[in-house]
């Protein structure tokens, strides 16, 4: 969405700052972001832009109580729609760059960063893999008319195999009594790294679950090779037992089912004209990649 100078000046008044300039930053599927430069500080204005996914309040609350140094500091949230006709909050502008090279130092720091984040825990209910996969299947069933029949048949076949596997291993995580705070979107674009420390942006998908979710997402998103994966898991403190590796692979299975469900949901929004149809080729390409990845994971688990 577009905003004007008058709106930004009103926001600066709430911060007791004088506006120097503002400019657009990269926007995601659910939020628009702007940099605000004042006489003595820089901020990020984060505006909710997707009526289908309202998660800004949750993200603000989480950042407000997050351990210092893990994410950006937040200053205030405005849900009145008096200045901007959408919910928005203002957060700290983090200086730094996204990691370009995945060297051992960065991978080691990332493992230690996640270990620190995952120390924040709370009690959890008994876990069921069958319950965990239901939302992903629901997305596919609700929007199956948005994808070609050949693709939906392939997804149905894979999901049937996933269901069988989950039935046989439903109690694998049942003894877990606590869940950890997770980021859940560990893409390169959300990581700020200055060579010494790491700070994560975009906490909109953050929730409490098992640490394997973040570990798997990081490995998949940044495409770690075998050596990098071993270093990452060893530094984090993962056991190298067959059972521990199986748990990681199962979370990878569930995560990929989630990716497929998300892509099908977005294609459904395109069909309903709630999302720009120009995004359709990109979403379809991602869906095909995720289907191939799921097939590979299933073969590995069944071997």
Residue pairs with C-beta under 8 A, 6 or more apart in sequence:
1 32
1 47
1 49
1 86
3 22
3 34
3 45
3 47
3 84
5 19
5 22
7 83
7 84
8 19
8 22
8 34
8 36
8 45
9 19
10 83
11 36
11 45
11 78
11 83
11 90
12 18
12 19
12 36
12 38
14 76
14 78
14 90
15 38
15 43
15 75
15 76
15 90
17 38
17 39
17 40
17 41
18 38
18 39
19 36
19 37
19 38
20 37
20 38
20 39
21 37
22 34
22 35
22 36
22 37
22 45
23 34
23 35
24 32
24 33
24 34
24 35
25 33
25 34
25 35
25 44
26 33
26 189
27 33
27 49
28 202
29 50
29 53
29 266
30 48
30 49
30 50
30 53
30 55
30 204
31 46
31 47
31 48
31 49
31 50
31 56
31 202
31 204
32 46
32 47
32 49
33 44
33 45
33 46
33 47
34 44
34 45
34 47
35 42
35 43
35 44
35 45
35 93
36 42
36 43
36 44
36 45
36 90
36 93
41 93
42 93
43 75
43 90
43 91
43 92
43 93
44 72
44 90
44 91
44 92
44 93
44 94
45 88
45 90
46 56
46 88
46 89
46 90
46 91
47 84
47 86
47 87
47 88
48 54
48 55
48 56
48 86
48 87
48 88
49 86
52 269
52 274
54 87
55 204
55 205
56 77
56 87
56 88
56 89
56 204
57 77
57 79
57 87
58 204
58 206
59 89
59 203
59 204
59 206
60 74
60 77
60 89
62 203
62 206
63 71
63 72
63 73
63 74
63 91
63 203
64 74
66 203
67 116
67 117
67 120
69 197
69 199
70 113
70 116
70 117
70 199
70 200
71 199
71 200
71 201
71 203
72 91
72 92
72 93
72 94
72 199
72 201
73 91
73 92
74 89
74 90
74 91
74 92
75 89
75 90
75 91
75 92
76 89
76 90
77 87
77 88
77 89
78 84
78 87
78 88
78 89
79 87
81 87
94 192
94 199
94 201
95 192
95 194
96 192
96 193
96 194
96 199
97 192
97 193
97 194
98 188
98 189
98 191
98 192
98 193
99 106
99 188
99 191
99 193
102 222
102 224
102 228
104 228
104 231
105 195
106 193
106 198
107 224
107 228
107 231
107 232
107 235
108 231
108 232
108 235
109 193
109 197
109 198
110 191
110 198
110 218
110 232
111 231
111 232
111 233
111 235
111 236
112 235
112 236
113 198
113 200
114 211
114 214
114 215
114 218
114 236
115 236
115 237
117 180
117 181
117 182
117 183
117 214
118 180
118 181
118 182
118 211
118 214
119 180
120 180
120 181
121 178
121 179
121 180
121 181
121 208
122 178
122 179
122 208
123 177
123 178
123 179
124 176
124 177
124 178
124 179
124 208
124 209
126 174
127 173
127 174
127 176
127 210
128 170
128 171
128 174
129 166
129 169
129 170
129 172
129 173
129 250
129 254
130 163
130 166
130 167
130 170
132 166
132 254
133 159
133 162
133 163
133 166
133 254
133 257
135 258
135 261
136 254
136 257
136 258
136 260
136 261
137 159
137 257
137 261
138 261
139 261
139 262
139 264
139 265
139 268
140 152
140 155
140 159
140 260
140 261
140 264
142 265
142 268
143 264
143 265
143 267
143 268
143 271
144 152
144 264
145 271
146 264
146 267
146 268
146 270
146 271
147 155
147 264
147 267
147 284
147 287
151 287
151 288
151 291
154 291
155 260
155 264
155 291
158 291
158 294
158 295
158 298
159 257
161 298
161 302
162 253
162 257
162 294
162 298
165 253
165 298
165 301
165 302
169 250
172 246
172 247
172 250
173 210
173 247
176 210
179 208
179 209
179 210
180 208
180 209
180 210
180 211
181 206
181 208
182 206
182 207
182 208
182 209
182 211
182 213
182 214
183 190
183 200
183 203
183 205
183 206
183 214
184 205
184 206
184 207
184 209
184 213
184 214
184 217
185 202
185 203
185 204
185 205
185 206
185 217
186 200
186 214
186 217
186 218
186 221
186 222
187 221
187 222
188 221
188 222
189 202
190 200
190 201
190 202
191 198
191 200
191 201
192 198
192 199
192 200
192 201
210 251
212 247
212 248
212 251
213 251
213 255
215 232
215 233
215 236
215 238
215 248
215 251
216 248
216 251
216 252
216 255
217 255
218 224
218 232
219 229
219 232
220 252
220 255
220 256
220 293
224 232
233 240
233 248
234 240
238 244
238 248
246 301
249 297
249 300
249 301
250 301
252 297
253 294
253 297
253 298
253 301
256 290
256 293
256 294
256 297
257 294
259 286
259 290
260 287
260 290
260 291
260 294
263 283
263 284
263 286
263 287
263 290
264 287
266 275
266 279
266 283
267 280
267 283
267 284
267 287
269 275
270 276
270 277
270 279
270 280
270 283
